[in-house]
Amino acid sequence: MDRQEVLVAVISLLITSCTAITAIVLVLSGIAFSARVIDAEIIVSLFIIAIVLSLFLYRFIPHTASEKRKENNQRLADENQRMLHDMLVEQIESQTRELQRIGIPLVSDMVIQAQSEQEREAPNQIVELTPLPHFQGYILPPRIEVEDLPDGQHRAKMTNVGATSPERGRLEGSQVIDAYWQQGGDIRDFGELIVKFGVIRVKALKGELRNARAEIGVLRKRNGFHDYPIVDKFRNEGYLNWFSLAIKKSILMNTLTLGEIARSKNLGLNKYLRNPIEYVHENETKDLLLFYMMKDVPYVFLCTESEHSIASDIMVGGKEVEFNVVISITADGLPKTDFKFDIRVAAFDEYSIRKVD
C-alpha cells in the first residue's frame, strides 16, 4: 500500500468515526440540546484537525519504492517527450522554410492578403473575421532503429520521416495537432494524436477587443447518414474557444494528458482547450477554433466551452457533412457583430470554410 492509499484509508476512517460519534452524541445523549450541539461542534473540529494532520504527514512521509519508481518513469517519459517534441518542431520549421524558399505562400500570407482586400471593401468595419485556408497533411512518427551493443546494452537512433503531404508546412499552429509519445516499454511503440482544426482569424481593426467572446449558432444542413438535406433551424451552441499556444504546448508536453485523450477520443478535446475569453489589441489578430476532426474518429466536433459538442452525426460511407454557422463577436464597448460561414466536410482532413455575405 503506497502513501496515497494510506491517506485515503485514514481519511475514510476519520469520516466514518466522526459521523458515528456525532450521531451518537446528537441522538442518544440525554443532555440538553444546546450542549449536544456544542459537543458535536467539538467533534467536527477535532475531525478537521485530524484531516489537516493527515495531509501534513502525507507530505513528509518518505515515498515508497513503487512511488519513486513511478515518479522516475514519468520523469524519463516527460524528458523523452520534450526531445521528441523538439525534433517534430524542427521538422515542421524546416518544411516551412523550404516552402518559403521556393515561393509557396503560407496560410498567414494568404490571410493577410485577404484581410487587406476586405478592409478596402469595408473601411468602417471594427472587427474582421477571415477563415484560414485548409491544407492537408500531418507529421508522421519518427523512425526508431535499435542497435544491439556488445556489452548487452541498446542504442536507439531516431530519424525524421516527414509528413503525409508537403502542404503540412503551410499550416498555422492553430490548425493542427500532430503528436506522438512513447507508450509501454518498447521505445518504438508510439501513441498518436492527430487533429485538424477549422480556424477563423479575428482582427481588431479599430480599437481593442477587451473580454472578447465568440458565440456560435449552428444550422445543420447535411449529415453523414442521409443523402438528402436536413430540415433544421439555427441552434445556439455556446462560446467558441480561442487558440492558445500555451494550452497546446501543455498538451503536447504531457504524456499523461496525451494518454488520457487517446483513451477517450470519441469525447473530443474541448475540456483541454477551454479558453472562451480573449483580449485582442488594435491591428492584432487572434485565432478562433471553430471545429475539428480527429484521425480515426468519425465526428465533426464544435470547439466550444461545452465538453461534448458535435456539428455532425457519425460520418458514413464518405457522405458529405454540411452546416452553416453564425459567429457573434462581443467585447467590452463593442456592439454584437455577426458573421456567417458555410462549412463542408468530406472526410478527415478534407473540408472547407466559406464566408457567406
N, C-alpha and C positions, 0 to 999 in steps of 0.2 A: 504494500500500500504506500503510494507516494504522499508527499506533503499536501497536495491539493485534495486527495481523497480523505486524508485525516481531517483536514479543515472542514470539509463538507459534513463528515460524520459528527464532528464535535458540535458544529452549529445546529445540525438537525437534532442532536440530543438536547442541546440547550433550549431550543424552541419547544420540544416536546415536554421537557421538565417544567419550563416556565408556564406553559399552557395548563398543565395538570395541576401544578401548585396553586396557580391563580384561581382556577376553577374551584379547588377545594376551599380556599380562603373565602371566596365570594359566596359560595353556595352552602357549605357545611358549617361555617363558623357561627357561633352563637353570639358574637359580639355585635355592637351597633353597626349599622350600615356604613356610616362615615368612617369608622375605624377599619372596616373591611376594605374600603376603597383605598385608604392610606396604606394598608398592608400590601394590597395589590400593586400600588404605585411603587412601593419599595422593591417588590419582587421584580417588576418590569425594569426598574432602574438597574438592579443588580444583573439582570439578564443582558441589558445593553452593555454594561461594563464588561461582562464576560465575553461578549461578541468582539468588542474592541480589543481585549487582551488576546483573544484567539487570533485575530488578524495581525496583531503586533508580533506574536510568537511565530506565526506563519512566515512573516517577512524575514526573521532572523534564524529560523531553524535551518541547519545545513541541508543543501539539496541532496536527494538520494542519488545513487549511481545511475538509475534509469532516467531520472530527470536531467542529470548532467549529460548523459549520452544523447538524449532527445534534443537538448538545447544546442549541443555541439553539432549534431547532424543538421539542425535547422540553420545554424550559423554558416556551415560549409555550403549548404544548399543556396543560401542567400548570396554568398560570395561568388559561387559559380554562376548564379543568375545575373549578377552585376557584370561579370565578364562576358557572358552570352549576350546580354542586352547591349553592351558597348560594341560588340562585334556586329550585331544586327544594325545598330545605328550607323556605324561606319559604312556598312554595305549600302544602306539607303542613301547616305550622303554622297558616296562615290557614284552611285547610279544617277543621282540628281545632277551632280557636277558634269557627268558625261553628257546628259541630255541638254544641259545649258551650253556646253561646249559646241555641240553640233546644231544649236539654234532651235531646238524644240521648246515651245512655250510651256511653262508650268501652269498649274491651276491658278496660282496667285497672279501671274502675269495676265492671264485671260480675264480674271475677275476685275483687276484694275482697269483694263480697257473697257469692260462692260459698264463699270461704275462711272467712268468718265463720260460715256455716251448718255447714261441715264441722268446724270447731273446736268448735262447740257439741255436735255429734253424737259427736265422739271427743276428749274433753278431755285424755286421757292420751297422745295421739299426739305423737311427737317431730318428725316431718317430714311435710309435706303436699305432694302433687303435684296440680296443677289444670291441665287443658288450657285454653289460651286459645281463646276463640270465634273462628271463622274468618269473615271478611267479604271479599267480592270487591272487586277494584279495584286499579289501579296508576296512577301518574302518567304522563301522555302526554308526548312530547317537546315542547319549546317550538317555537313557530313563528318561523322566521327570515325576515325581509324585508330584501333587499339593495337599497339605493338607489344609483344611479349619480350621482356628483357632477360638477360642471362641469370640475374640474381632472383628471378621469380616475380619481380615487380612488373608493372604495366605502364606504358606511356601512351597517352591519348593525343591525337592530332585532330584539331578542329578546322574545317575548311568551309568557307562560304560557298553556297551552291548558286545563289542568285534568286530571282523572282519568277513567278509564273508568267509575267509579262513585263517588258521594259517600261510600259506605261506606269508601273508602280512608282517610279521615280518622279512622276509629275504631280503626285498627290500631296495634299497638305496633311499635317499630322492629325488634324481633327477628323480626317476622312477614313482612317484605317487603324486597326489594332492588329498587328501580326506578331504574336508572342509564342515563344517556346520555352519550356523549362524541363529540367531533368526530373524524372519521377521514378521511384523504385531504386534498386541497387545497380542497375545497368546504366552506364554513362551514355549509352546510345538510345536509351528509352526516353523519348520526349513527349511531354504533354503539349497540346496545341490549342491555341485560341485565335481564330481568325474572324475579324469583324469588319464589315464595310458600312460606312455611315453616309446617309444623305444629309448634307450640311447647307445651311443658309448663312451667308455672311451679312452681318449688320454693321452699317457705317453711320456714325453720328455726323451729319452734315453741318448742322448749326447748333451750337451749344452742347452741353454734356447730357448724357442719359444716366441720371442717378437712380439707383434701385430699379434698373430696367428689368421687366418681365416680358415673357412672350407666351400669351395664352393661345391655345390651339383648338380649333373646331375642325372636325373631320367628317367628310361626306364619302362614304364607301360606295364605289360605283361598280366594281367587278372584283370577285374573289377567286380563290383557287379551286373552287368546287364546280362552278357553273360556267357555261358558255355565254349566258345571257346577262345583261346588266342588272344590277341590284337597284330596287326602288327603296331609297332611304332618305334621310334628312341629315343636316349637319348636327353633330353631337359634340358637346364640349368635352375635351379630354384633359383639361388642366393646363399646367405650365410646362413648357419645354425646358430642358437642361442646357446651360451654356457649356461650351467646351472649356475644360481646364487642363492645362499641361501638367500641373501638379497632381491632379487626380489620376490622369493617365499614367504618369510615372509611378505613382503609389501602387497601381495595379500591376504594372509590368515588373516591378522590382520585388514583389512579394509572392513567393511560391505558394504560401498558404492561401492567399486570395485567389491566385490563378487556379489552384486545385479546387477551391470551393466553387468558383464559377463553372469549371469544367463539369463538376458533378451535378449542376443544376442548370444546364444550358437552356433548357426549354422555358425557364422563367425569365430569361433575358438578363440585362446588365443594369437596369435602372437604379437598383439600390446602391450600386457602386459609383454611379455617375451623377448623383443628385447635386444639382447646382442651379437652382431656378432664378437666382438674382445676380445681376452683373452691373458694373459701372463702366460706361463707355465714354471716354473723353472725346472732345470735338476732333473730327477728322481721323479718329481711331476706328478700327474695326474689331469686332468680336464674332466668334462663330457659334451658331445655334445648332444643336444636334437634333435634327428633325425626326429621322427614323434610322433603323439599322437592321442588317441581317447578319446572322452568324453562320459560318460554314457548317453544314450538316444539320442545321436546324431550320425546318420549313415554315418559319413565320416571318412576317414583317412587323417588327416592334416599333412602336412610337417611343421616342426617348423623352418621357415626361417624368415629373417628380413622383408619379404613382409607380409602385414597384412592378406591377404587371399591367401592361398596356400594349395591345396589338392593333395594327392597322388592318390586318387581314387574317382570315382563317387560314388553315394549313394549305400550302400550295401543292396542287396535284397535277401530274401529267403535263407540266410545262404551261399551264394556263396562266395568262397574264393577270396580274393584280393591278387595279387602278383605284386611286382615291384622290379627292380634292381636299385641300386644307385652307383654312383662313387663319393666318397668324396675326394676332392683335398685340402690337407693341405698346406698352405703357411704361412711363417713368415719371419721376417727380417733376411736376410742371409741364408735362407733355401730354397733349390730348391723345386719346386712344387712336391708333393708326392701324388700319387693316391692310393686309397683303394676301393675295390668293395665289396658290400654286397647284399644279396638276402633277401627280406622281404616278409613274408606271413602272412596274417591276415584272420582269420576265422570268428571272431566276436569281439565285445568289450571285452577287457581283455583276448584275446586268439590270440596270434601272436608270431612270432619268427624272429630272425635276424641271418643270417648265413654268415660268411665271405667267399668270393669267391676268390680263388687264380688266 
